[in-house]
Amino acid sequence: MRMLHTSDWHIGRTFHGVDLLADQERSLTAIAELVAEEAVEVVLLPGDVYDRSIPSADAIAVCNRGFEAIRAAGAQIVVTSGNHDSPARLGAGASFAAAGGLHLRTTTAAADRPVLLADEHGPVACYGIPYLEPEIVRTELGVPHARSHAEVLDAVLARIRADIARRPGVRTVVLAHAFVVGGEASGSERSISVGGVETVPLAAFHDIDYVALGHLHSPQTLAESVRYSGSPLPYSFGESAQRKAVWIVDLDASGLQSVRRRQLPIIRGLSKLTGTVEELLSDARHSAAEQHYVSAVLTDPARPVDAMRKLRERFPYAVHVEWMRPEGNPELHYRERVHGRRDIEVARSFLTDVRGLPDSSDMAWLERALSAAVAEPEHAATGLDEVPA
């Protein structure tokens, strides 16, 4: 049986305020094309299908079109919910969807009820473990004192192994949305350490033929049979060096046969540029970034006016700009920087920081304002001068 492992679609996510739905739809189309090219029979999607618990109508439409394209390419789909998803909303209509080849596992109670598939070698049992929040699921799992993700995951896996024991000869696949020890975060994941220790040990997944993990956004191999596929798109500039991918997983009669990495197309590149506005607009070295999402660090001596608008003349997908003064020590604490300085010097420094070096008229205005403030009696509004001794 051939499977494709993908995860963390985060449909509906924005990138520095930019709508990514068009990019996400293209990435899902690319996955469906791989399904057809590789003759994939099952797509594994362990969580964070959507970016919000209440996705927009447009996000739902994009996701549904992605599911439809994958089914049309010939694969069934097994899906669990992640920490970004609403289990109730994602799992709505699960029994009806299963009839069409979309198998949704979003409840703790259903985690040990596998999606049963079969090939020429016999049955394959796919168990979907949704994201488990210890405070919410510990009582249901019969571990009321559990505080960590490891404890509640162990409880679910015990139920799954009990079910496996009743199915001799079955090959097993587990989908789980968790932070497994040894994995490396990319920076765009939301923390799941609410109510307990967030990591779970790799050893928890022993004796499972293949474990498809979700939550971390870069492709990672923790063990030959335990992997993160990562997200299909980069969701932070910290992921700019990553090449997004999926895993092609083959099971034979004895279990895991092989795992291959297939890279996904770059929908739109990410570039981090540094220089003055003029340099960024004129330097030919930056031509490759013209159609990328751009994060620019500006080094102009004075804070540039309307920098984003100017940059978008060349880089229409610029999404982030910050100004870094080329001189000075930004690590000095404010109190240390102003200690012993006159008010006029502090005000002059402030103007320089936010607007550039002030001219003589600016300084004259500041001096008049400070003089007026100092000359005004602090008790003028209280009438204290009129109180007899």
N, C-alpha and C positions, 0 to 999 in steps of 0.2 A: 504494500500500500504506500502510495506517495502522498506526502502532506506538505503544505506550505505554512510556515510559522511567521506570522506578522503580529504586530501589537501597537497599542498606543496611537491610534489614529487621531484622537483629539479633534474630531470633526466639530467645527465651529470656533476653533481657537483663532485668536488674532495675534499678529506679530508686531509689537510696538504700535498697536492701534490699527494695523492694516488687515483687512479681511483676507483670510487665506482659503476661502471655500473653493475658489477656482483652482488653486494649486492643489488642494486636497483631492478634488475630483480627478485631476490629472494623475495623481499618485495612485488612486484606487483603480483607475483605468489601466495603469501600468501593471499593477498586481494581477488584475484579471487577465491581461495579455500573457503574463508569466504562467498563470494557471493553465491557459490553453497550450502554450508552448511546451511546458513540462509535463502535460497530461496529469496534472495534480488532481487527486480524488477528494482531498479534505483540506480546507483552510482552517487553521487554528488561530483564534484571536482572543488572547487572554487579557481583556480589560482595557479601560479608558477608550471606549469606542467614541464617546462624545467628550467634549471638554467641559461641559456643564451638566449639572443634574437635570436642568430644564433646558434642553437644546432648542434653538430656534427652528421655525418651520423650514427655513432654507437648509439648515444643518441636517435635519432629518431627511429632507429630500436628497441631498448629496449622499448621505449614508445609504439610503435605500437603493439609489442608483448603483452604488458600489456593490452592494450585496447582489443586486440583480445581474450585474455584469459578471461577477464571480460565478454565480449559479449558471448563467448562460455559457460560461467557459467550461463547465463540466464538473465543478467541485461542490460538495456539500460544505457547510460552514458551521463550526462550533465556536460559540462566543460566551465569554464570561464578562461580568461587570467589574470595573475598576473603581478606584477611590474617587474619580471624577464623575462616574456615572450614577444615575439613580437606578438601583436594582429594580424597583417596581416599574418604572417607566420603560427601561430597556427590555425587561422581561415580559411586558404586556403582550398577550397573545402568543406566548411561547409554544403552547401545544399546537395551535393552528399553524404557526410558522414552521414547526418541525415537519409538518406534512409536505412542505415545499423545500425541505433541505436546509433550513436555517434553524440550528439547535441552540437555544438560549439557556444558559445556566447562570442564574442570577440570585439564587437563594441558597442559604446554608443547608436547608433541608434536602435540596436536590443534589448536593455536591457528591454524594455517594451513589447517585443514580446515573450510570454512564449512558452516553450516546453509543449505542452498539452498532458497529460497522463491520463489514466482512470483505475479505478478498479470497484469493484461491488457497491461502494458507489457513483460513479460519477467521474467528472473531477478533476484533480490536475494540477495546473498551476505552472511550474518551471521557475522563472525569473533569468537570469544570468547577474549579474552586473560585468563587467570587472574592473580591476584596473583603477581608475579615477585620472588622474593628473590634478589638477585644471587649470593650465596655458594652457593646451591643449584642455580641453573639455568645459570650461565655456561658450564660445561663442556659440558652438553647442547646449548647454543646455539652452540657453537663459538667462544666469545669468552672464553677462560680468564683473560684479564687484566682483565675487566670488574669494576668495583667499585661502579658507580652504577646506580640504577634506569633512568636514561636509556640507558645502554649496552645493558642486556639488553632493554629495550623496543625499541630500534632494531633489534636483531638479530631479534626476533620480527616486527616490522613489515616488515623486509626479506623475510622468508619469505612474509608475507601479500601483499605487493606482487608478488612473483614468481608467486603463485597467481592474483592478479587479472589479471596480464598474460596468463595462459593462458585468460582468460574474457572475450573482447571484448564490450563492451556491457553487462556486468553492473553493476548498482548495488551499492554497498558500504556496509555498516554494521559498525562495530567496537565491541565492548564491552570496556572495560578498567578494571581496578581499580588506580588510581594517584593520586599527588598531583601534579597538573599545575600548572606555574608560572602564577600568576594566580588560583588558587583560594584561598579563605579558609576556614580551619578553624573549627569551632564550639566546640571544646574537649572534645567527647565522643568524638572519634576516637582510636584507638590509634595511636601513632607507628609508621611503617613504616621508619624510618631505622636498620635493623639491617644492618650490613655494608656500608654505602655511603651516598652522597648520595641522599636520598629523592625529590626532585622530578624531574619530567621536563618538557621544553619543549613548549609548545603546538604549535610547528612540526613536531613529530614526526608529527602526525596529518594532514599536508597531503594533499589529493586524496582524502580519504575523504568519502563523501556525508553520513554522520552518525556521530558518535562519542558513545556512551552511556557516561559515566564513573560510577564508584562510588568511594567512600571518604570524601569530604567530605559532611557531613550537612545542608547547606543548599542549596536550589536555586540554581544559578549558571550564568550564560552566559559562557563564556570566548571563544567565537566563535559565529557563527550556527549552525554545524554541530557544535560541541563543547560539551557541557553536563554538569553534575551535576544529577541530580534531587533529591538529598538523601534523608534517611531519611523514612519515613512518619509517624514519631512523634518528638517531642523527647526527647533522651536526656541532657540536662543543663539546668540553669536558665539557662545562657548562651544557650539556644535558645528562651527563653520568648517573645521578640518575633518569631520566625520563623513564617510560615504555611507549613505543609508542602504539597507539591504534587507532581505528576507532569508530564511533558511528553508532549503528543500530537504525534507526528511523522508528516508526510505526505510520501511519495515519489511523484513523478510519473515520466514517461518519461525526463526529463533528470537526475533525481537528487532532491536535497532541494527540496521545494516550500514547506513551511511548518512552523513549530513553534509550538504553543500551550501555554500553561500552564493546567492545571486544578488548582484547589486541592482538597486533601483535607479532610475534616471534622475538626474539633478533637474528639478523643476525650475528653480531659480537660485542662483548662487548667493552666498553671503560674503561680503567684503568689509574689512575694517581698515579705514584709511586715516592717515595722519598728515597734517600739513596746514598751511594757511588756505583761506578760501581761494585765493588766486592760484595757488599751486594745485589745488585739487581740481579746479576748473580748467586748467591749461596743460597739466602734465600728461603727456601721451602714455606714460606708464600705467595710468589708471583707466585706460580705455576698456580693458576687459571687465571692469566693474560697472560699466554704464547700465547694464540691464540686471544688476544684482540688487539685493537688499543691502543697503550701505549704512554702516555706522561710522560717523566721522568724528575725529578728535581734532579740533581746530587749534592752531598754535599762533594765531595772529597776536601782535603786541597788544591790541585793544579788542574788546569783545565785538565781533562783527555784528552789524545790524542786518536782520532779515536773512540770516545765513541759510536756513533750511530752504527758503524759496530760491535763493541763488543756486544752491547745490542741486536742486531738483531740475534746473535747466539742463544739466548734464546727466545727473543721476536721478531719473524719475522715481526710482524706488528707494530713495534715501528715507530712512525711518528714524534715525537717531543722530543727534548732534550734541556735542559737549565742547566747551571751551576750556583749554588748559593753558594758563599763562606760561610762556616760555622761560620766565625767570622767577626767582623767589623760592622760598622753602614752604610748601603747603603743609608741612607737618607741624609747624609751630602752632601752639595753641593761641587762641585769640587773646587771652589775658596776657600772655608773654609778649605778643606783638604790640600791644598798646600800652604796656607798662611804662610809665614815665614820659609818655608823649603828650603834647598839648592837644586840646580839642581840635584845633584847626588842622593839625597834622593827621589825626585820626580820620577826620572828615575828608581830607585830601586823599588819603590812602583808599578810603571807601569809594570815592568817585573814580579813582584810577582802576580799581578792581572791576567795577561794573560798567564803566563807560570809556575808560582810557584816560590818559593824562589830561587833567583839567587845564583850561587856559586861564588867562588873567581875569577875565570877566567872571568866570565861574568862581574863582577864589575870592574875588571882591564880594560877590553875592554871599558866599559862605561866611566871610568875616563879618558882614553886616548882620546876618542872621544870628551868629553866635554872640555878637556883641549885644544885640537886643535881648537875647535869652538870658545872658548873664546880668544885664542891667535891670531886669524886671524883678522887683522884690518878691521873695518867696511867700511872704505873708500878706501880700497886697489884697488878696480876696477875702481875708479872714476878718479885717477890721481891727486887728490887734492894736494898731497905733492909737485907736480911739478909746481903748480901755484904760481908765485911770489907774495909777499905781496904788 
